[in-house]
């Protein structure tokens, strides 16, 4: 898998995770935007995988949602 494909895959997974949590909690994009002090269009870009999320923004989103959106705790066998 190429770097670009992997990045796109991760962005899509994060967007899906965020959207799922929003739906589960009955939140709108505007609700999340308000919590993050960002505009709704930025949230829309995140949910459509148009933004390259930084670790800082991922953590901000997790804190706002009260849930993890990315799990790095899985043990994986890495090939060198």
OpenMM code with the backbone's topology and positions (N, CA, C; nanometers):
from openmm import Vec3, app, unit

residues = "UNK UNK UNK UNK UNK UNK UNK UNK UNK UNK UNK UNK UNK UNK UNK UNK UNK UNK UNK UNK UNK UNK UNK UNK UNK UNK UNK UNK UNK UNK UNK UNK UNK UNK UNK UNK UNK UNK UNK UNK UNK UNK UNK UNK UNK UNK UNK UNK UNK UNK UNK UNK UNK UNK UNK UNK UNK UNK UNK UNK UNK UNK UNK UNK UNK UNK UNK UNK UNK UNK UNK UNK UNK UNK UNK UNK UNK UNK UNK UNK".split()
positions = [
    Vec3(0.0846, -0.1177, 0.0000),
    Vec3(0.0000, 0.0000, 0.0000),
    Vec3(0.0889, 0.1237, 0.0000),
    Vec3(0.0501, 0.2209, -0.0793),
    Vec3(0.1296, 0.3432, -0.0858),
    Vec3(0.0982, 0.4331, 0.0328),
    Vec3(0.1868, 0.5272, 0.0558),
    Vec3(0.1685, 0.6230, 0.1644),
    Vec3(0.0375, 0.7005, 0.1461),
    Vec3(0.0106, 0.7456, 0.0248),
    Vec3(-0.1104, 0.8233, -0.0024),
    Vec3(-0.2358, 0.7410, 0.0223),
    Vec3(-0.2355, 0.6159, -0.0242),
    Vec3(-0.3531, 0.5307, -0.0025),
    Vec3(-0.3758, 0.5064, 0.1457),
    Vec3(-0.2680, 0.4831, 0.2199),
    Vec3(-0.2800, 0.4592, 0.3639),
    Vec3(-0.3314, 0.5842, 0.4349),
    Vec3(-0.2804, 0.7000, 0.3972),
    Vec3(-0.3260, 0.8253, 0.4569),
    Vec3(-0.4746, 0.8452, 0.4296),
    Vec3(-0.5157, 0.8227, 0.3060),
    Vec3(-0.6572, 0.8362, 0.2713),
    Vec3(-0.7437, 0.7379, 0.3497),
    Vec3(-0.6943, 0.6155, 0.3665),
    Vec3(-0.7674, 0.5146, 0.4420),
    Vec3(-0.7865, 0.5586, 0.5873),
    Vec3(-0.6802, 0.6087, 0.6484),
    Vec3(-0.6884, 0.6542, 0.7881),
    Vec3(-0.7822, 0.7741, 0.8019),
    Vec3(-0.7733, 0.8680, 0.7071),
    Vec3(-0.8620, 0.9845, 0.7121),
    Vec3(-1.0079, 0.9413, 0.7011),
    Vec3(-1.0350, 0.8458, 0.6118),
    Vec3(-1.1718, 0.7952, 0.5965),
    Vec3(-1.2196, 0.7264, 0.7241),
    Vec3(-1.1332, 0.6457, 0.7855),
    Vec3(-1.1701, 0.5761, 0.9092),
    Vec3(-1.1994, 0.6748, 1.0215),
    Vec3(-1.1157, 0.7770, 1.0338),
    Vec3(-1.1377, 0.8773, 1.1380),
    Vec3(-1.2684, 0.9518, 1.1142),
    Vec3(-1.2945, 0.9894, 0.9901),
    Vec3(-1.4183, 1.0600, 0.9564),
    Vec3(-1.5400, 0.9735, 0.9893),
    Vec3(-1.5325, 0.8456, 0.9548),
    Vec3(-1.6430, 0.7534, 0.9850),
    Vec3(-1.6632, 0.7392, 1.1357),
    Vec3(-1.5532, 0.7297, 1.2095),
    Vec3(-1.5625, 0.7173, 1.3552),
    Vec3(-1.6262, 0.8408, 1.4170),
    Vec3(-1.5849, 0.9579, 1.3715),
    Vec3(-1.6409, 1.0828, 1.4238),
    Vec3(-1.7903, 1.0891, 1.3923),
    Vec3(-1.8251, 1.0619, 1.2673),
    Vec3(-1.9657, 1.0676, 1.2259),
    Vec3(-2.0511, 0.9709, 1.3073),
    Vec3(-1.9987, 0.8517, 1.3301),
    Vec3(-2.0709, 0.7516, 1.4078),
    Vec3(-2.0977, 0.8001, 1.5497),
    Vec3(-1.9994, 0.8607, 1.6113),
    Vec3(-2.0151, 0.9114, 1.7479),
    Vec3(-2.1137, 1.0280, 1.7500),
    Vec3(-2.1068, 1.1157, 1.6496),
    Vec3(-2.2018, 1.2264, 1.6420),
    Vec3(-2.3452, 1.1735, 1.6361),
    Vec3(-2.3678, 1.0752, 1.5498),
    Vec3(-2.5019, 1.0180, 1.5351),
    Vec3(-2.5465, 0.9525, 1.6658),
    Vec3(-2.4571, 0.8726, 1.7244),
    Vec3(-2.4896, 0.8025, 1.8494),
    Vec3(-2.5287, 0.8999, 1.9599),
    Vec3(-2.4600, 1.0151, 1.9645),
    Vec3(-2.4854, 1.1135, 2.0693),
    Vec3(-2.5926, 1.2155, 2.0314),
    Vec3(-2.6438, 1.2060, 1.9088),
    Vec3(-2.7450, 1.3016, 1.8646),
    Vec3(-2.6898, 1.4411, 1.8410),
    Vec3(-2.5617, 1.4484, 1.8091),
    Vec3(-2.4963, 1.5769, 1.7858),
    Vec3(-2.4973, 1.6110, 1.6376),
    Vec3(-2.5004, 1.7389, 1.6096),
    Vec3(-2.4853, 1.7874, 1.4724),
    Vec3(-2.3399, 1.8296, 1.4502),
    Vec3(-2.3077, 1.8580, 1.3249),
    Vec3(-2.1749, 1.9125, 1.2943),
    Vec3(-2.1551, 2.0443, 1.3689),
    Vec3(-2.2618, 2.1227, 1.3785),
    Vec3(-2.2529, 2.2516, 1.4484),
    Vec3(-2.2225, 2.2320, 1.5959),
    Vec3(-2.2803, 2.1288, 1.6566),
    Vec3(-2.2518, 2.0997, 1.7981),
    Vec3(-2.1023, 2.0741, 1.8182),
    Vec3(-2.0439, 1.9926, 1.7293),
    Vec3(-1.9007, 1.9639, 1.7409),
    Vec3(-1.8195, 2.0899, 1.7124),
    Vec3(-1.8596, 2.1659, 1.6137),
    Vec3(-1.7894, 2.2910, 1.5810),
    Vec3(-1.7884, 2.3844, 1.7019),
    Vec3(-1.9022, 2.3949, 1.7688),
    Vec3(-1.9105, 2.4811, 1.8867),
    Vec3(-1.8170, 2.4332, 1.9973),
    Vec3(-1.8147, 2.3016, 2.0206),
    Vec3(-1.7265, 2.2458, 2.1246),
    Vec3(-1.5785, 2.2720, 2.0935),
    Vec3(-1.5436, 2.2636, 1.9642),
    Vec3(-1.4042, 2.2807, 1.9222),
    Vec3(-1.3679, 2.4261, 1.8939),
    Vec3(-1.4683, 2.5137, 1.8967),
    Vec3(-1.4481, 2.6542, 1.8617),
    Vec3(-1.3929, 2.6670, 1.7197),
    Vec3(-1.4546, 2.5902, 1.6304),
    Vec3(-1.4195, 2.5928, 1.4889),
    Vec3(-1.5480, 2.6168, 1.4107),
    Vec3(-1.5334, 2.6552, 1.2831),
    Vec3(-1.6555, 2.6767, 1.2062),
    Vec3(-1.7063, 2.5448, 1.1490),
    Vec3(-1.8360, 2.5441, 1.1188),
    Vec3(-1.9018, 2.4222, 1.0722),
    Vec3(-1.8399, 2.3716, 0.9426),
    Vec3(-1.7931, 2.4607, 0.8569),
    Vec3(-1.7340, 2.4166, 0.7301),
    Vec3(-1.6061, 2.3363, 0.7536),
    Vec3(-1.5316, 2.3697, 0.8587),
    Vec3(-1.4114, 2.2924, 0.8914),
    Vec3(-1.4497, 2.1515, 0.9357),
    Vec3(-1.5548, 2.1404, 1.0145),
    Vec3(-1.6025, 2.0092, 1.0577),
    Vec3(-1.6499, 1.9283, 0.9374),
    Vec3(-1.7189, 1.9930, 0.8461),
    Vec3(-1.7644, 1.9254, 0.7246),
    Vec3(-1.6459, 1.8722, 0.6448),
    Vec3(-1.5409, 1.9514, 0.6344),
    Vec3(-1.4202, 1.9062, 0.5634),
    Vec3(-1.3583, 1.7847, 0.6324),
    Vec3(-1.3569, 1.7858, 0.7646),
    Vec3(-1.3042, 1.6715, 0.8396),
    Vec3(-1.3875, 1.5474, 0.8101),
    Vec3(-1.5196, 1.5627, 0.8123),
    Vec3(-1.6091, 1.4487, 0.7931),
    Vec3(-1.6116, 1.3987, 0.6488),
    Vec3(-1.5585, 1.4782, 0.5573),
    Vec3(-1.5476, 1.4359, 0.4167),
    Vec3(-1.4025, 1.4055, 0.3789),
    Vec3(-1.3181, 1.3849, 0.4809),
    Vec3(-1.1775, 1.3460, 0.4622),
    Vec3(-1.1001, 1.4451, 0.3773),
    Vec3(-1.1308, 1.5733, 0.3905),
    Vec3(-1.0626, 1.6775, 0.3136),
    Vec3(-0.9535, 1.7470, 0.3945),
    Vec3(-0.9393, 1.7079, 0.5209),
    Vec3(-0.8427, 1.7711, 0.6102),
    Vec3(-0.7442, 1.6661, 0.6587),
    Vec3(-0.6168, 1.6984, 0.6525),
    Vec3(-0.5135, 1.6108, 0.7064),
    Vec3(-0.5060, 1.6386, 0.8568),
    Vec3(-0.5655, 1.5513, 0.9356),
    Vec3(-0.5751, 1.5727, 1.0796),
    Vec3(-0.4401, 1.5572, 1.1483),
    Vec3(-0.4082, 1.6522, 1.2331),
    Vec3(-0.2884, 1.6416, 1.3158),
    Vec3(-0.3228, 1.5620, 1.4407),
    Vec3(-0.2216, 1.5136, 1.5085),
    Vec3(-0.2473, 1.4436, 1.6347),
    Vec3(-0.3146, 1.5367, 1.7345),
    Vec3(-0.2747, 1.6630, 1.7337),
    Vec3(-0.3354, 1.7605, 1.8236),
    Vec3(-0.4843, 1.7748, 1.7995),
    Vec3(-0.5248, 1.7827, 1.6723),
    Vec3(-0.6667, 1.7965, 1.6407),
    Vec3(-0.7426, 1.6680, 1.6724),
    Vec3(-0.6796, 1.5541, 1.6499),
    Vec3(-0.7428, 1.4268, 1.6851),
    Vec3(-0.7728, 1.4238, 1.8349),
    Vec3(-0.6768, 1.4654, 1.9157),
    Vec3(-0.6963, 1.4674, 2.0610),
    Vec3(-0.8054, 1.5683, 2.0981),
    Vec3(-0.8061, 1.6858, 2.0353),
    Vec3(-0.9111, 1.7850, 2.0623),
    Vec3(-1.0492, 1.7269, 2.0352),
    Vec3(-1.0615, 1.6561, 1.9228),
    Vec3(-1.1897, 1.5963, 1.8860),
    Vec3(-1.2286, 1.4890, 1.9866),
    Vec3(-1.1315, 1.4056, 2.0256),
    Vec3(-1.1602, 1.3010, 2.1243),
    Vec3(-1.2073, 1.3609, 2.2564),
    Vec3(-1.1434, 1.4674, 2.3006),
    Vec3(-1.1827, 1.5319, 2.4264),
    Vec3(-1.3234, 1.5897, 2.4127),
    Vec3(-1.3510, 1.6548, 2.3006),
    Vec3(-1.4837, 1.7141, 2.2788),
    Vec3(-1.5920, 1.6071, 2.2765),
    Vec3(-1.5632, 1.4943, 2.2123),
    Vec3(-1.6614, 1.3867, 2.2002),
    Vec3(-1.6679, 1.2984, 2.3244),
    Vec3(-1.5612, 1.2989, 2.4027),
    Vec3(-1.5557, 1.2131, 2.5207),
    Vec3(-1.5287, 1.0676, 2.4860),
    Vec3(-1.4774, 1.0441, 2.3654),
    Vec3(-1.4478, 0.9084, 2.3186),
    Vec3(-1.3272, 0.9101, 2.2259),
    Vec3(-1.2614, 0.7950, 2.2183),
    Vec3(-1.1517, 0.7802, 2.1232),
    Vec3(-1.2063, 0.7701, 1.9815),
    Vec3(-1.1362, 0.8338, 1.8888),
    Vec3(-1.1707, 0.8171, 1.7478),
    Vec3(-1.0610, 0.7399, 1.6754),
    Vec3(-0.9496, 0.7203, 1.7449),
    Vec3(-0.8357, 0.6497, 1.6862),
    Vec3(-0.7763, 0.5597, 1.7934),
    Vec3(-0.7542, 0.4344, 1.7591),
    Vec3(-0.7009, 0.3400, 1.8561),
    Vec3(-0.5627, 0.2945, 1.8123),
    Vec3(-0.4631, 0.3387, 1.8850),
    Vec3(-0.3259, 0.2964, 1.8574),
    Vec3(-0.2813, 0.1884, 1.9549),
    Vec3(-0.3740, 0.1407, 2.0366),
    Vec3(-0.3398, 0.0420, 2.1381),
    Vec3(-0.3313, -0.1001, 2.0840),
    Vec3(-0.3833, -0.1213, 1.9634),
    Vec3(-0.3783, -0.2558, 1.9059),
    Vec3(-0.2343, -0.2998, 1.8886),
    Vec3(-0.2081, -0.4238, 1.9220),
    Vec3(-0.0747, -0.4792, 1.8968),
    Vec3(-0.0739, -0.5350, 1.7566),
    Vec3(0.0223, -0.4913, 1.6813),
    Vec3(0.0311, -0.5368, 1.5422),
    Vec3(0.1713, -0.5913, 1.5167),
    Vec3(0.1768, -0.6845, 1.4279),
    Vec3(0.3054, -0.7377, 1.3875),
    Vec3(0.3538, -0.6562, 1.2692),
    Vec3(0.4621, -0.5864, 1.2886),
    Vec3(0.5152, -0.5001, 1.1847),
    Vec3(0.6265, -0.5710, 1.1093),
    Vec3(0.6255, -0.5551, 0.9798),
    Vec3(0.7319, -0.6094, 0.8958),
    Vec3(0.8352, -0.5019, 0.8730),
    Vec3(0.9591, -0.5369, 0.8884),
    Vec3(1.0681, -0.4410, 0.8641),
    Vec3(1.1101, -0.4439, 0.7191),
] * unit.nanometer
topology = app.Topology()
chain = topology.addChain("A")
for resn in residues:
    res = topology.addResidue(resn, chain)
    for name in ("N", "CA", "C"):
        topology.addAtom(name, app.Element.getBySymbol(name[0]), res)
